Amino acid sequence: MNQVGRAAFRPLDPEIREDPYPTYARLRREHPVAWATTPASGYLGFWFVSRYDDVVAGLKDNRFGRELMKVFPAEAFPPIPEAHRPLYGMIANWMLFKDPPDHARLRRIAAPVFTLRAVTGIRPRLEALVAAALDRLPASGAVDIVSDFSSPLSIDIVSDLLGVPERDHPLIRGWVREITLGLDLVRTPERILAASARAAELIEYFRGLVAAHRRGTGDTLMDLLVQARANGEYLDDQELLASAVFFLFAGHEASSLLIGNGLKALAAHPDQYAAFRDRRVPAKALVSELMRYDSPQQIAFRHALEDVEFRGTAIRKGQTIGFGLGAANRDPATFPDPDRLDLARDDSRHLAFGTGIHTCAGSNLANLEAEIVFTELAKRLPELKVVGHERQESILVRGLTRLFVAMD
């Protein structure tokens, strides 16, 4: 069986960050369960799984989970510095980091607002927010479509769902940006400290928002969370606050990253963009293929809750496993000619939203938001020309910090 040895994968190497897909292809052939290291971040390493069938099997295997605190005694973990506690306290109750039965309970409470019917019902509001965001862009010149459009728009949409007044949307955007920098595996002590300070401010803001919604009977996501508590579903005050904040983060990132990744891919494939612009390809097919082709979330991390033999590899209890969603989405055993962007590809098996119990709860919202955005952009940009980009440094996700598009 495979053992920890020389790293077969270094995800932070510059050439891999820019284009990981040739490396993914090599790993699928030679090291389907590879040892990955990220020395620049001080992170010791993790197992990386790259084949589609293996990723699906691993994400559905209950020997892999999120809660190491249930596996090891408290003294096995280093103490959290006082200044960092607001940040780590905030995410401790996120359902993303919970295993059953708590995960199922938290997900069940929020499920009604993310059903296809519920999301379709808010389409007019989504269209209005997208139109307003596009109207704020200049009509000519190079525009940073990430910083000036997709990122603030995606945060505004989820803020709106949570019942945040429109006047406070810029405030929420600032908090989210700083906290996000402190949550990635690639982070500095300074980023963690700043993120923790912003987390304390965000929690206090949401505490007031929860109090306001206790007095009403609306139908926002915040109202549903409050009503679930009132109807006898067990959700303590900390879980309620944590759930509200989690949906703010979980609901915006995939959409924002997809818009940047998707526009860059379409600019490199003008024939495919023309097919969509001329309505020869429906928006739903476009979004599905863009999700597969350059997945916003590249890796879904789990921990071994016991000693495990997985695909011939001995994985020790407590070790981390990264299931490569981006690698799986380019597996030729599942997707013929996977490195080709083909908007006519009739295949919805991509793993951009994960699979198993942690499948993204907001996938319907992300899909609809992207369909509206790409449709409206195609109307305003008959020709799509990218004139520059900057890529973010991350292990968890793949995206751009800046993407300059010629508006004229």
C-alpha positions in Angstrom: 0.0 0.0 0.0 1.1 3.6 -0.6 2.8 5.4 2.3 3.7 9.0 2.9 6.8 9.8 0.8 8.0 12.3 -1.7 5.2 14.7 -2.6 3.5 13.9 -5.9 1.5 17.1 -5.8 2.4 20.7 -4.8 -0.8 22.7 -5.4 0.7 26.1 -4.7 3.5 25.9 -7.3 2.9 28.9 -9.6 2.4 26.9 -12.8 -0.1 24.6 -11.1 -2.1 27.5 -9.7 -2.4 29.0 -13.2 -3.3 25.7 -14.8 -3.6 22.6 -12.6 -5.3 20.4 -15.2 -2.2 18.8 -16.9 -1.0 17.9 -13.3 -4.4 16.5 -12.5 -4.1 14.3 -15.6 -0.7 13.0 -14.6 -2.0 12.3 -11.1 -5.0 10.3 -12.3 -2.6 8.2 -14.4 0.3 7.8 -12.0 -0.8 8.7 -8.4 -4.6 8.6 -8.1 -4.2 8.9 -4.3 -1.2 11.3 -4.0 0.6 13.0 -1.2 0.3 16.8 -1.5 2.4 19.4 0.4 2.0 23.2 0.7 5.2 24.2 2.4 4.7 27.9 1.7 1.7 27.9 4.0 3.3 25.9 6.7 0.6 23.2 6.2 2.2 19.8 6.5 0.3 17.9 3.8 -2.7 15.9 2.8 -3.8 13.0 0.6 -5.2 14.1 -2.8 -7.7 12.0 -4.7 -8.1 12.8 -8.4 -10.2 10.2 -10.2 -14.0 10.8 -10.6 -15.2 7.5 -9.2 -12.8 7.6 -6.2 -13.9 11.2 -5.4 -17.6 10.2 -5.4 -16.9 7.1 -3.3 -14.8 9.0 -0.8 -17.3 11.9 -0.3 -20.0 9.3 0.5 -17.7 7.2 2.8 -18.7 7.8 6.5 -15.2 6.9 7.5 -14.2 10.4 6.4 -15.7 13.4 8.1 -15.3 16.9 9.4 -15.3 16.7 13.2 -11.9 15.7 14.4 -12.9 16.9 17.9 -15.0 13.8 18.2 -12.1 11.6 17.4 -9.3 13.0 19.5 -9.3 14.3 23.1 -9.4 18.1 23.5 -5.8 18.2 24.8 -4.6 16.9 21.4 -5.4 20.3 19.8 -3.4 23.4 20.4 -5.2 26.1 22.3 -6.9 28.9 20.2 -5.4 32.3 20.9 -7.8 34.7 22.5 -7.6 37.1 19.6 -8.6 34.3 17.2 -11.6 33.0 19.1 -14.3 35.2 17.4 -13.3 33.7 14.0 -13.1 30.1 15.1 -16.1 30.4 17.4 -18.1 31.7 14.4 -17.3 28.7 12.1 -17.5 26.0 14.9 -21.3 25.7 14.4 -21.3 25.9 10.6 -23.0 22.8 9.1 -20.1 22.6 6.7 -17.9 21.5 9.6 -20.5 19.1 11.1 -21.1 15.4 10.8 -24.4 13.6 11.4 -26.6 14.0 13.3 -26.0 17.7 13.8 -25.3 18.3 10.1 -28.7 16.8 9.1 -30.5 18.9 11.6 -28.9 22.2 10.6 -29.4 21.4 6.9 -33.0 20.5 7.3 -33.8 23.9 8.9 -32.4 25.8 5.9 -33.5 23.5 3.1 -36.9 25.2 2.3 -35.3 28.4 1.1 -32.9 26.7 -1.3 -35.4 24.4 -3.1 -35.8 24.9 -6.9 -39.3 26.3 -6.4 -38.2 28.8 -3.8 -35.3 30.0 -5.8 -37.3 30.3 -9.0 -39.8 32.4 -7.0 -37.1 35.1 -6.3 -36.0 35.3 -10.0 -37.5 38.8 -10.5 -35.5 40.1 -7.5 -32.3 38.4 -8.8 -32.8 39.9 -12.2 -33.3 43.4 -10.7 -30.1 43.1 -8.7 -28.1 41.9 -11.7 -29.4 44.7 -13.9 -28.6 47.3 -11.2 -25.0 45.9 -10.9 -24.5 46.0 -14.7 -25.9 49.6 -14.9 -23.2 50.7 -12.4 -20.4 49.6 -14.8 -19.0 52.1 -17.3 -20.0 51.7 -21.0 -16.4 51.7 -22.3 -12.9 50.9 -21.2 -11.5 48.0 -19.3 -13.5 47.0 -16.3 -12.5 44.6 -13.5 -15.5 42.4 -13.7 -14.6 40.5 -10.5 -14.0 43.4 -8.1 -16.5 45.8 -9.6 -19.3 43.3 -10.5 -19.3 39.6 -9.7 -18.0 39.7 -6.1 -20.2 42.6 -4.8 -23.2 41.3 -6.7 -23.0 37.8 -5.2 -22.7 39.1 -1.7 -25.6 41.5 -2.2 -27.8 38.7 -3.5 -27.2 36.5 -0.4 -27.5 39.6 1.9 -30.8 40.3 0.3 -32.0 36.7 0.9 -31.0 37.1 4.6 -33.0 40.3 5.0 -30.0 42.7 5.2 -31.2 46.2 4.4 -29.8 47.4 1.0 -28.1 50.3 2.7 -25.9 47.8 4.7 -24.8 45.8 1.7 -21.4 47.6 1.3 -20.7 47.0 5.0 -21.4 43.3 4.6 -19.1 43.1 1.5 -16.2 44.5 3.5 -16.6 42.1 6.3 -16.9 39.1 4.0 -13.7 40.0 2.0 -11.5 40.2 5.1 -13.0 37.1 6.8 -12.6 35.1 3.6 -8.8 35.8 3.6 -8.5 34.4 7.1 -10.4 31.1 6.3 -8.4 29.7 3.5 -5.7 27.1 4.2 -3.3 29.7 2.7 -3.4 32.4 5.3 -1.0 34.5 7.4 -1.3 35.3 11.1 -2.1 38.9 10.2 -5.0 37.8 8.0 -6.3 35.6 10.7 -6.2 38.4 13.3 -7.9 40.8 10.9 -10.5 38.2 10.0 -11.3 37.5 13.7 -11.8 41.2 14.4 -14.3 41.5 11.4 -16.0 38.2 12.5 -16.7 39.8 15.9 -18.3 42.8 14.2 -20.3 40.7 11.8 -21.7 38.5 14.6 -22.8 41.5 16.5 -24.5 42.9 13.4 -26.3 39.6 12.8 -27.3 39.4 16.5 -29.3 42.7 15.9 -30.7 41.3 12.6 -31.9 38.2 14.3 -33.6 40.3 17.1 -35.4 42.4 14.4 -36.7 39.3 12.6 -38.0 37.7 15.8 -40.6 40.4 15.7 -41.8 39.7 12.2 -43.2 36.9 10.1 -41.4 37.4 6.8 -40.1 34.8 4.3 -36.4 35.6 4.1 -33.8 33.0 5.0 -33.4 34.7 8.3 -37.1 34.5 9.0 -37.1 30.8 8.3 -34.2 30.2 10.7 -35.9 32.1 13.4 -39.3 30.4 12.7 -37.6 26.9 12.8 -36.4 27.7 16.4 -39.9 28.9 17.3 -41.5 25.7 15.9 -39.6 23.5 18.2 -36.6 22.5 16.0 -33.6 22.6 18.3 -31.4 25.5 17.3 -29.6 27.4 20.0 -28.7 31.1 19.8 -25.1 30.4 18.7 -26.2 27.9 16.0 -28.8 30.4 14.7 -26.2 33.1 14.4 -23.6 30.7 12.9 -26.1 29.4 10.4 -27.0 32.9 9.2 -23.4 33.8 8.8 -22.6 30.5 7.1 -25.2 31.0 4.4 -23.8 34.5 3.7 -20.4 32.9 2.9 -21.5 29.7 1.3 -24.1 31.4 -0.9 -21.8 33.9 -2.6 -18.4 32.4 -3.3 -19.2 29.8 -6.0 -21.3 32.3 -8.0 -18.7 35.0 -7.9 -15.8 32.7 -8.9 -17.8 31.0 -11.6 -18.5 34.4 -13.3 -14.8 35.2 -13.4 -13.7 31.7 -14.4 -16.5 31.4 -17.0 -15.8 34.7 -18.7 -12.1 33.9 -19.0 -12.9 30.5 -20.5 -15.5 31.9 -22.9 -13.1 34.7 -24.1 -10.6 31.9 -25.0 -13.3 30.1 -26.9 -15.0 32.7 -29.0 -16.9 30.1 -31.0 -18.5 28.8 -27.9 -19.4 32.3 -26.7 -20.9 33.1 -30.0 -23.1 30.0 -29.8 -24.4 31.2 -26.5 -24.8 34.8 -27.5 -26.8 33.8 -30.5 -29.0 31.6 -28.4 -27.9 28.3 -29.9 -27.0 27.1 -26.4 -29.4 27.5 -23.4 -28.1 29.2 -20.3 -28.6 26.1 -18.2 -26.2 24.1 -20.4 -23.7 26.9 -20.4 -23.5 27.1 -16.6 -23.3 23.3 -16.2 -20.4 23.1 -18.6 -18.5 26.1 -17.2 -18.9 24.5 -13.7 -17.4 21.3 -15.0 -14.7 22.9 -17.1 -13.1 25.2 -14.4 -14.7 24.4 -11.1 -14.8 27.2 -8.5 -14.3 24.7 -5.7 -11.3 22.6 -6.5 -11.0 20.4 -3.4 -13.4 19.1 -0.7 -11.5 18.3 2.5 -12.3 15.6 5.0 -10.5 13.9 7.8 -10.0 10.2 8.4 -12.1 9.4 11.5 -10.3 6.0 11.8 -7.4 4.2 10.1 -8.6 3.6 6.5 -7.4 1.7 3.5 -8.7 3.7 0.5 -7.9 2.6 -3.1 -4.7 0.8 -1.9 -3.5 3.6 0.3 -3.1 3.4 4.0 -4.6 6.6 5.5 -4.1 7.1 9.2 -6.7 8.3 11.7 -6.7 12.1 11.8 -5.0 12.6 8.4 -6.6 15.0 5.9 -7.9 13.9 2.5 -8.5 16.4 -0.3 -11.1 15.1 -2.8 -10.3 16.8 -6.1 -13.5 18.1 -7.5 -11.7 20.0 -10.3 -9.6 16.9 -11.1 -12.6 14.6 -11.2 -14.5 17.0 -13.5 -11.7 16.5 -16.1 -11.6 12.7 -15.8 -11.8 11.2 -19.3 -13.3 8.0 -17.9 -16.4 10.1 -17.1 -16.3 13.0 -19.5 -15.1 12.4 -23.1 -12.5 14.9 -24.3 -12.7 16.6 -20.9 -10.2 19.4 -21.7 -12.5 20.8 -24.4 -15.0 23.4 -23.5 -18.2 22.2 -25.2 -21.4 24.1 -24.2 -23.4 21.5 -26.1 -22.2 18.8 -23.8 -25.3 17.1 -22.4 -23.9 15.9 -19.1 -24.8 17.2 -15.6 -22.6 14.8 -13.6 -20.0 17.4 -12.7 -18.9 17.6 -9.0 -18.5 21.4 -8.7 -21.1 21.4 -5.9 -19.7 18.2 -4.3 -21.7 15.1 -3.6 -23.0 13.2 -0.6 -24.4 14.8 2.5 -22.3 18.0 2.0 -23.6 18.7 -1.5 -23.8 22.5 -1.7 -27.3 23.5 -0.4 -27.2 26.7 -2.4 -26.6 25.0 -5.8 -30.0 26.0 -7.2 -29.4 29.6 -6.3 -25.9 29.6 -7.7 -27.1 28.1 -11.0 -29.9 30.6 -11.4 -27.8 33.6 -10.6 -25.1 32.5 -13.1 -27.8 31.9 -15.8 -29.1 35.4 -15.4 -25.6 37.0 -15.3 -24.3 35.3 -18.4 -27.5 36.0 -20.3 -27.4 39.7 -19.5 -23.7 40.0 -20.1 -24.0 38.4 -23.6 -26.6 41.1 -24.5 -24.3 43.9 -23.5 -21.0 42.4 -24.8 -21.4 41.1 -28.3 -17.7 40.5 -28.4 -15.9 39.2 -25.2 -12.3 40.4 -24.8 -10.3 39.8 -21.6 -7.3 42.1 -21.4 -5.8 41.0 -18.1 -6.3 38.9 -15.0 -4.8 38.2 -11.5 -5.3 34.8 -9.9 -6.0 34.3 -6.2 -3.7 32.1 -4.1 -5.9 29.4 -2.7 -6.0 25.6 -2.3 -9.7 25.3 -1.6 -11.0 27.3 -4.6 -9.9 28.3 -8.0 -10.7 31.9 -9.0 -9.6 35.3 -10.0 -9.0 38.4 -7.8 -9.2 40.6 -10.9 -10.4 40.0 -14.5 -10.3 43.0 -16.9 -12.9 42.9 -19.6 -13.1 45.4 -22.5 -16.6 46.9 -22.2 -16.5 48.4 -25.7 
